[in-house]
Amino acid sequence: MKAYTISRYSKKDLLKLSEVDRPAIKPNEVLIEIHAAGINQLDAKIKSGEFKMMLKYQMPLVLGHDVAGVVIEVGVDVKRFKVGDEVYSRPSDYHIGGFAEFIAVDQADVALKPKNISMNEAASLPLVALTVWQAFMEKAHFTKGQKVFIQAGSGGVGTIAIQLAKHLGATVATTASRGNFELVKNLGADVAIDYRTQDFENQLKDYDLVLNSQDSKTLEKSLRILRPGGKVVSISVRQILLLPMKWVCHGY
């Protein structure tokens, strides 16, 4: 099958269109014919080597953490899916490979594609949606009625985070360019702050939770808008700060 591969970590090298073996499925896996694949910052960070100390990938490597497509083969232990199912997935680490024609994925990492969205739309969702769910529910233990500040509300993670926070009963503040105010308001933001002309630190106070996706300076400012006992969950990997770690859940 055709796939885009990398043979070494590099910021400058281009992906190479290659011929690679079509994956053979294990008993608990499905083989998906990929119709659409999402591209995330995580792919760029892995390609440039930012995660090489954490994720020991073998080369050549096929990147791609978000896929949508059709099941064309199922393993003998697969009970949840059948050939012909339209599905989407965020394959687990060490089993990525969305920039290809086919991918084998554990059935636990696959879901049926909603009928009311396209393959392209489905492929844009898994990684960012799972990131937000992990940040809010597994790390921050989100509860109804909290005040939540979400940075970069018009971005991939931000657009999902606003909707989930509002669905869970939060008061939501976010940053965006003024041209994206209508977008973030329609998604559920109660407060929109123009990051180009306004400083959120002067606009917000006593927040229960901050979802940080920016630089170290922004993270430090985020800590100052929290109520006592509030939490910051950071999804940025570029911050190494001497901060009270009980306040900061650090992931990617």
Disulfide bonds with the S-S distance in Angstrom:
none
